[in-house]
Amino acid sequence: MKLSNKSTIHTPNHEQSLHIFHIDYDIDDSGSMKQMENKFYNELFNNIPNFAFGKHQVEKRLKDGDSIIPIVREAMEKIYSIPEIQEAREYYTGNLDVEDKYIKRGEFGELILYHLLHEYFDADALISKIYFKDSLSLAPHGFDAVHVDSEKRNLWLGESKLYKDGYKAIYELINDLKGHFQTDFFHSEFTIISNRVQDDDGEDDDFIKELIAPETKCLDKLANIKIALFAGYSSDCINQVDPSEDLFLEKLKIEGQKMMDSLNAGKEKHPWRNHLNVYLFLLPVKNKTEFVKSLHLKLLGGQQI
């Protein structure tokens, strides 16, 4: 039996480019099976410095003599300086009776997508959107993730959604495909990305620099781009199925395949459909709102270190 030190189980369907993740279970003091949510939160927590500043900036600061603790603290503060996070704080403490916009479109979903690309696909962020938006007051790129797999020479572009309804998340991801994968948006975004890479002063090979250059043809870009669409959502499988049952993973696969079929139906309407290499990442959870609330409070507490 292969032992795992990760908090998530990865169930891939490579033929369908479908990747289902779920938080693993372990026995608790009462003898019941319980998801290892705190371990998952801690793994996300460990990614925050690189997520907020970019790997190159963190390594540069460590090399210059900074210790990791103030870097982590500053990364937390940077994330919570975003207006939507401030609204979320009020929302979760009961002081603001409004829908939390941040949960639907913000950096929580982006953080999870960052984690999955880094941990399971060996793809590190090319640049940090938060760093350039908040540290240098520069225009951020529009994609939720811009990662690079240097060994396989692939660029990952990602979009993320966290919704109660998984199919609503898929619907919005299809809209992102329509809006972001077209000529004008590509030219605009890759101009920004190329400029931010130069500003970051990192060590990127000539292949990546040429790929992200605004003048590189869209077809040449698409031939080397993988698109990661992430949806986190409340799942009946997580709520109603005993994880010890043999049918648990099978039910998750059936649920995930239906969502993949919905995504494919939307993708087929895209003019670039034959050139889009789309991967669907799914994270079914017990309750999306409670999941994000717990994650929010966990990360908020991290500012106190």
C-alpha positions, 0 to 999 in steps of 0.5 A: 500500500502506498502511503500518502503525506498529502491531505488531498486525493487526486483522481485523474481521468487523463483521457477526458483531461478531468482531475477530481480532487477531494480532501482525504479522510482519517479516523477521529477520536470518536472512531468516525471518518472525518475530512482532514480539513486543517491539514489541507488549510495548512498546505495552502498556508505554506503556499501563501508567500510564493502565491503573494510575492512570486517564488523569485521575489521570496527567494531574493528576499531570503537570499538578502537575509530576510527570515521567512516569518516576516515574509509570511506575515507580510504576505498575509497582510497583502492578501487581506489588504484587498477590499473584497477580503476586508468585506469578507472579514466583516461578513464572517464576523456578522458585521456586514449583511451582504453577499461575499463577492470575494468568495465567488471570484477572489484569491481563495479560488486562485490560491487553491488553483495555485496549490494544485498546479504547483503540487500536482503538475510541477508548474510554478507561477510565472508572476504574482498578480497580487504582487504587481497589483498591490506592491507596485501599483501596476495593472495585473493580468486578467487570468487567475493563474499564469504558471509555467512547467519549464521541463515540459515547456508548457504555459498554464493559464487558469481560471477559478470559481468557488460556488455552491452550485457546481454547474453554476461554476462551470457556466461561469468558467465557460464564460471565461473561455469565451471572454479571455480566449480571443484575439484582443484579450490575448494581445492585451493580457500577454502585453501585461504579462510580458511586461510584468515578467521583465519587471520581476527580473526573474530567470526565464528561458528564451522559449518562455519569453518568446511564447509570452511576447505579444507579437507571437501568433495566437496559434503558436501560443495556443499550441503550448498553452494548457488551460486549467479551469478550477471549480470548487463547489458543494457536493452531495457525494461528500455529504451523503456517501460514506468515504469507506464505501467502494462506491464513494470514488465511483460516485465522485467520478460520475458527478465529475464526468457530468460536469465535464460533459457540461464544460465540453458542451460549452467549449464546442461553441467556442470558435477556437475549440480545436485549439483549446487544451482544457483541463477541468480541476474539481474540488467537491466539498461538504459546504462551500460557504463553511469551507471558505469561512474556515479557510478565511478564518485560518488565514486571518489568524495567520497574520498574528504569527 
